[in-house]
Amino acid sequence: MTYRIQLFKLLTAIGDHIYRIKRAEKLSNFWKTSILLIFASAIVYGWMAYLGIGSNLLSIDATLLGAGEYGGSKIGFLAGRVLYGILFAAAVLFIPSALFYLLTEIPYQKLVIMQQVVLVVLLLERLIWIPLIVLAGLDWYVTPLSLGIIFSYLIENEWFIYFFGAITLFQGWIIWFVYRFLHALSEVRARTILLVIILLHIIGWAFAATIAVTDIYIISGWFE
């Protein structure tokens, strides 16, 4: 049985497609879908950079630079975000798949299909960020869909605000989907699967918070 990857149909008929993936002996459209998703991630992050999202420090220090230097900094920022989008997509697709393969021994490509769905949801989340940031003036970590907006009133530590800001309704859906997928395709105990998923997400949220904090210093360092 050959399974042709159709991510949006998988999103709307999850149970049926997970069953078909489990039974599949061959996978069609695998690399094409992966490459298109990596390209889409680069476009999304490039678009966000073009709109100036995340470039507030560039604007603050614009007076320290000449017109040419400032223009070069903006191009460098755009290129950096595009590269980040590529690396982000590749990491989402291939790193968790390898870790889950070690745990479950589910065929690696089937795990990448799971992560393709995860990446689609993450990119949709970032598209939702755009009007919230541009029109409502909200940062990604204090959107109504995250816990960051609550913890920004309770604590002052930036790292923890970023950490809780990374915990969103989309992340909750992803945890549920990944659990359902792995539980259906493996014989590992459900509790073990859930604990590993939650642990990996905690590590991911911590990494996102660390990147958000260090990103400020990296951008600031361009002007020193």
Phi, psi and omega in degrees: 000131179255131178254122177267123185291122176223091192296320184288329173290325177297323180292330184263346178222065190299309184301314181297317184285326175298319178298318180292323177295319179299321182278343188294138174260334177228152179240132179251146175075019188293302184290325178300315180295318180298315181294319178297322179291320177296318177296318179298321178297318178298319179295315181298312180291325176294320179295317178300319178293320179299324178284353178091007180292122181089000183256022183300325180291331176296319180291321181298320185263013182299328182292343180277349185242156171283171182300318180294317180294321180294319177297320177295323178295321179294320178294318178297321178296316179298314180296321179296320179290323176297315178298319178299320178299321178294313181294322178300312181296316180298319180295316180297320184287316195253330183286307177300326179300318179294319180294317179290331176296319178297326182280317192250338186062021170293140179311135189302316183296327177293324177291325176295324176301317176303315181288336173297319176296317179302316181295320177302315181294319179295321178290323174298320178300317181292327175294325177290328177302323190303306178293329179294323180281312186287316186268321183262349179073023180266140172282160184301330185272000177232032176285159179298345182270359184240167176278350183298325182296330178283312185286343176293338176270343185262330183225160180251345182293121184298319184300315181291327177295316176297319181300308181288334176293336178282347179270108186231174175298325178297319178297321177298318178296319181298316178301315179297315182295313181297318177300314182297318181296308183294321180295325181286328187259353182233168178253010177292146181303139183302319181296320179296316179301313183296318180296319179294317179300312181296318179299316179296323178291321177299317177298319179296318178295321178294319179295318179298319179295319180294318177298317181298320180289312183289333179301323179299315182289327178296312180295317179300324182294341179296336188256004183268000000 
